[in-house]
Each structure stands twice: as structure tokens, then as C-alpha cells.
Amino acid sequence: MSTSVSKSVWEGRIPLAFSIDGSEAQHFGAEHTPSSIFIEVPRTSYLILLTEEIRDLYRATGLTLPDSTAEIWFEYQGKPLKWHYPLGLLYDILCISEPSYLQMEDTKSIPWNIKVHFRNYPAAHLFRDQSAATAQDFFMSMIKEADFLRYGSTKRVMNLSKSDQTQLWESLCSNDFDSFWKVNQRLIPVDDQVVRHIPLRLYLPDDCPVIQDRVSPRTEDGEELTMEQIIRELLPTLDTSKSKAVCHGVIVPFDTPIIWASRNLAYPDNFLHIALF
């Protein structure tokens, strides 16, 4: 695999613009609605890692906010944003239909305009315990699931020391690729190693359920499959001639070998997350 590609993926960033409704700002003591707050964040990061910073920035505007971040949540065009999804994945899922996403005709979706809330947490739509510890548990469970799909067991992850497992998460939080890769490279198959299945999730528009199943990267004759062949296997009714696949904000050609894509374009949780439209 190419660590240069993986590092380029890691270095991808998204400009965000956070805003708050005037009525909610007034509820927390603001005389005027604060201006938007602009932040540039890694695509591989998570909203949960921004909650304290966002709270403190809004406090600096004069809002009287509670110390706890338990009620903080974010939305885009009326949809609560899942804090356990990588930010880049959320953006790809929700913004790919906007003209400016893939065509530089306007700047409608850049920066990404996100509404922040400090009350009325939508527990029916989002996991309630949005602590850093819970986020780390979610992340490690994905790492283990990817390990199991590849090798049929979680032995490689379980053989990591506690400090190594912690290093995976903390290096993600600090956006330290080299520190992350020192550990994660032990979980990645080498070029000539056969894996059982590809850790892959497909995301469709209009709140469709996530598509995930066990998919082999090769035919019974050992021929390596392309991403299009895998997608057709999972979504036989999808017309790929009229569709596009986006990963990390880039259109991925359907003839891309699935093994190459999995090794080079996976998120830090070791899953290949593809948004289709």
C-alpha cells in the first residue's frame, strides 16, 4: 500500500461555519445573535472532539452555558448530525447533491454551515452518551470489526497493548498521522496477503439504511474485483452508469481495484466508507 496516499487522506480538511439560532442565543443570555464561528478541521475527526471548543467559543461571545457538554448537538438542514461518524463522511453523505460539492460553480457548501444547539438534545435520533470515552469505544469497536472482517478474528487488535490501543485514538484526536501509523500498520494486510472480506460501508441519499455485508475482494478464481463489481453485488439495482462514488470528497472511479481502495482510502477506523449518489 502507499502510505503517501493514506497520509494525503489524513491531511484532508473541511472548513466549518457554526451558527446558533437567535432564540436559543437569547435563552442563554445573549443580547444579540453571535456571528458564525469558523473552524477548519480534519476530515477524519469527529464532532464529539469539537464540543468543548465550540462551547468555550460561544461562552466568549457572552452566552451563559453549562459546564457539561451533554446537551450539545449539531444539525445540518434540519438533520441531527451523528457525532460517531467521521466529519468527512458526514459531509460526503449530506452535501454530495449540492452543485458546489463537485462543481466549482459557487460556494454554497464551503464552508459547511452547521447549526449548533445547547439544549433539547434529540435522543431519539442520536446516541445519548456523547462522552469522549464513549466515542473512543465506538472507534475501537469499528477497528475490531474491520479486523474480524479481514482475518476472521480480532486477534491482531487484541494483541495490541493497552497503550497501543490508546495511541490509536489519541493520535487521531491530535491529528498525528505518524503516531497513528506506527500502530495501525500492524493491522493492515501486506500487499500479497489475502483477506477474507473488505471492511466496507455504502451510504445512499435520503436517509437510506447503511449498506454493509461480507464481501470478498476476489472471485473464486482469484481475480481481484473492482469497486463497481462489489457495489453491484451489494446493490444489484443501482445503475452505476448514472451514479458516482465519493470517498474523502473525491470521486473514486468505479474501476478502482477494491483491495487498493481498502488499503489506501480507508478511514482511521479501517473501514472504506463510500457515499453513493
C-alpha positions, 0 to 999 in steps of 0.5 A: 500500500502507499502510505503517501496516499493514506497520509494525503487522506489524513491531511484532508480538511473541511472548513466549518461555519457554526451558527446558533439560532437567535432564540436559543442565543437569547435563552442563554443570555445573549443580547444579540445573535453571535456571528458564525464561528469558523473552524477548519478541521480534519476530515477524519475527526469527529464532532464529539472532539469539537464540543468543548471548543465550540462551547468555550467559543460561544461562552466568549461571545457572552452566552451563559452555558453549562459546564457539561457538554451533554446537551450539545448537538449539531444539525445540518438542514434540519438533520441531527448530525451523528457525532460517531461518524467521521466529519468527512463522511458526514459531509460526503453523505449530506452535501454530495447533491449540492452543485458546489460539492463537485462543481466549482460553480459557487460556494454554497457548501464551503464552508459547511454551515452547521447549526449548533444547539445547547439544549433539547438534545434529540435522543431519539435520533442520536446516541445519548452518551456523547462522552469522549470515552464513549466515542473512543469505544465506538472507534475501537469497536469499528477497528475490531470489526474491520479486523474480524472482517479481514482475518476472521478474528480480532486477534491482531487488535487484541494483541495490541497493548493497552497503550497501543490501543490508546495511541490509536485514538489519541493520535487521531484526536491530535491529528498525528498521522505518524503516531497513528501509523506506527500502530495501525500498520500492524493491522493492515494486510501486506500487499500479497496477503489475502483477506477474507472480506473488505471492511466496507460501508455504502451510504445512499441519499435520503436517509437510506439504511447503511449498506454493509455485508461480507464481501470478498475482494476476489472471485473464486478464481482469484481475480481481484474485483473492482469497486463497481463489481462489489457495489453491484453485488451489494446493490444489484439495482443501482445503475452505476452508469448514472451514479458516482462514488465519493470517498474523502470528497473525491470521486473514486472511479468505479474501476478502482481495484477494491483491495487498493481502495481498502488499503489506501482510502480507508478511514482511521477506523479501517473501514472504506466508507463510500457515499453513493449518489 
